[in-house]
Structure formats: C-alpha cells, structure tokens
C-alpha cells in the first residue's frame, strides 16, 4: 500500500462530521493554488489528512484529559 493510499484510508476511517463551512477549501482557494501548478489533488488530500490528524488528536486529548 502506497503512502497516498495510507493517507486516504486514514481520512476515510476518521469519523468527522462534514462541517464544510468551517473546514473546506473554497473554490477561489483551489483556483489560486492551480495558478501555482497542477498539484490541487495533492494539496486537498494533504488538507484532509491534516484535518483528520487534528480531529483524532483533539478527540484523544478530551478522552485522556
């Protein structure tokens, strides 16, 4: 399994409510990123992965005090 596949699985296995208003990339953000190259998919994946990591960290902190 590639590192990309591992990241995608991690995101999918993290139960996060879809709070799109607060945590999604806006269309203008994607357009801006596209002007710097064609790596939008990688950037959005990195954002989702970071969000999943942060969510799990916060959840663990609440659980363990």
N, C-alpha and C positions, 0 to 999 in steps of 0.2 A: 504494500500500500504506500503510495507516494505521500509526501508531506502535505500536498494540496488536498488529497483525499482525506487525510487525517484531520486537517483543519475543518473541512466540510462536515465530516462526521461529528466532530466536537460541537460545532454550531447546531447541527440538527438534534443532537442529544441533550442540548441545554434548553430547558423549558423556559422560554422567555415570552411574556405577553408581548404582542405586537403593538408597541407604543410608537407608531410611526411618526407622530407629530414631534416627539422629543428626540428620537434616535435614528432617523433615517437621513440618507443623503438626499438633498434636494436636486431637482433637475439642473438648476444652474451650477451646483457643485460638480455634477458629473460633466457638464459641458465645459466648465473651467478646467477640470482635470484632463479632458480629452485634448485640450489645446496644448498640453504638455507631453502628449504621447498617446499611445493606444493601450494603456495598461488599466483601463477602467475596471475590468473584471477583477483583476488582482487587487486593486485598491478597495473595491467594495467588499471583497472576500476578507481582506485584512481588517476592515472596519467591523464586519460581522463577527469575526473571530475575536477581536479585542472586546467587543460588547459582550460576547458570551463569556470570555475570561473574567471580565469585570463583574458580571452578574453572579457568576459562581463564587468569586472572591467575596462579594458582599453577602451572599447567602451563607457562606461558611462563617463569616465574621459574626453574623447575627446568631447562628446556631451555637458557636463556641464562645461568644462573648468577647 
